[in-house]
Amino acid sequence: MKVEDLLCLAKKSIHTDQAKLLLATIINLNPLELNIHLNDIVEMELVDKYINCLNNLEQGIPLQYALKETNFYGFNFYVDERVLIPRFETEELVFETNKLINKVFFNKKELNVLDLGCGSGCIGITLKKINPSLNITLSDISESALEVASLNAKRLNVAVNILKSDLFSNLNQKYDVIISNPPYIGKNEEVAEIVLKNEPHLALYANLNGLEFYDKILKSCEKYLNDKYILAFEIGFRQKKAVLELIEKYLKDVLVFTKKDMAGRDRMVFILKNINITE
Ligand SMILES: C[S@@+](CC[C@H](N)C(=O)[O-])C[C@H]1O[C@@H](n2cnc3c(N)ncnc32)[C@H](O)[C@@H]1O
């Protein structure tokens, strides 16, 4: 079948932009180039894959799960229903944290970094790709998420430690950096139907109006951190004040700052101990 016919086929059920993205990914083209390939013939095997994905999309399955892949920070991650689909804000958390690591630990060789609640592994694996000398540990309570993280470590050819742990329960070393995008949606918050129906609730929801994991992590993190550390969180855009209060409750003598995402929302919190940011 031709590219043009395949796009027409999709028009009945999904938005043309989504169909273009789907087809372009499957035939390995840039979606913007599709218009000059409208008469290209697509192999039958790829047509079948496309039609199968279309059916999934029609049933309300997110594009990334239908394709079983997503781009994160320029890397191609495998994703399916076992893990949260990595989000753009999280790329910003990785970018900012890596900048900070390079700035404050520039003279330290062996840096141990924990990606707590790793899901697909997008945070820790990306850090390892862009900063290969880091020793990265990925941990999650979900065994099925860890299967995906392990698959991604192989797919992207990085050596990382992968551990099953309910927060810190199974961790027995100290880290220089802990980075986490924990579940932070309150039980009563409204969530888009496509998210609610497809993504793992274990990755989304937290008690205490979404603050449970910040509370638990902040309460015990110092047992798992070296004297000089960076703790980096992604937060919900309405949670800045509450998270800052928790930091004040549990941590002493730390430098704290927040950053907004590209949409101008407060989405990242950084906590530094025994670090002078100008050093
Ligand atoms: C919001 S998702 C983030 C996944 C991934 N880091 C990302 O940014 O796309 C939160 C992750 O925390 C994990 N999680 C939930 N409760 C946990 C717990 N008690 N201990 C460790 N991980 C937990 C979930 O399984 C999920 O993978």
The ligand as a MOL file (V3000), in Angstrom:
LIG
                    3D

  0  0  0     0  0            999 V3000
M  V30 BEGIN CTAB
M  V30 COUNTS 27 29 0 0 0
M  V30 BEGIN ATOM
M  V30 1 C 5.8470 9.1180 38.1980 0
M  V30 2 S 6.5440 7.5280 37.9270 0 CHG=1
M  V30 3 C 8.1360 8.0080 37.3000 0
M  V30 4 C 8.7550 6.9970 36.3960 0
M  V30 5 C 10.0230 7.5100 35.6920 0
M  V30 6 N 11.0330 7.8600 36.6620 0
M  V30 7 C 9.7050 8.7170 34.8350 0
M  V30 8 O 10.0800 9.8430 35.2340 0
M  V30 9 O 9.0710 8.5600 33.7790 0 CHG=-1
M  V30 10 C 6.8610 6.9990 39.5800 0
M  V30 11 C 7.5260 5.6370 39.7410 0
M  V30 12 O 7.6480 5.3810 41.1460 0
M  V30 13 C 7.4150 4.0020 41.3810 0
M  V30 14 N 6.9910 3.8100 42.7810 0
M  V30 15 C 5.7600 3.9180 43.3210 0
M  V30 16 N 5.8090 3.6480 44.6490 0
M  V30 17 C 7.0950 3.3490 44.9290 0
M  V30 18 C 7.7730 2.9740 46.1200 0
M  V30 19 N 7.1350 2.8530 47.3000 0
M  V30 20 N 9.1040 2.7420 46.0630 0
M  V30 21 C 9.7860 2.8680 44.8810 0
M  V30 22 N 9.1850 3.2090 43.7280 0
M  V30 23 C 7.8700 3.4660 43.7450 0
M  V30 24 C 6.3470 3.6250 40.3700 0
M  V30 25 O 6.3360 2.2400 40.1440 0
M  V30 26 C 6.7680 4.4610 39.1480 0
M  V30 27 O 7.6070 3.7230 38.3020 0
M  V30 END ATOM
M  V30 BEGIN BOND
M  V30 1 1 1 2
M  V30 2 1 2 3
M  V30 3 1 2 10
M  V30 4 1 3 4
M  V30 5 1 4 5
M  V30 6 1 5 6
M  V30 7 1 5 7
M  V30 8 2 7 8
M  V30 9 1 7 9
M  V30 10 1 10 11
M  V30 11 1 11 12
M  V30 12 1 11 26
M  V30 13 1 12 13
M  V30 14 1 13 14
M  V30 15 1 13 24
M  V30 16 1 14 15
M  V30 17 1 14 23
M  V30 18 2 15 16
M  V30 19 1 16 17
M  V30 20 1 17 18
M  V30 21 2 17 23
M  V30 22 1 18 19
M  V30 23 2 18 20
M  V30 24 1 20 21
M  V30 25 2 21 22
M  V30 26 1 22 23
M  V30 27 1 24 25
M  V30 28 1 24 26
M  V30 29 1 26 27
M  V30 END BOND
M  V30 END CTAB
M  END
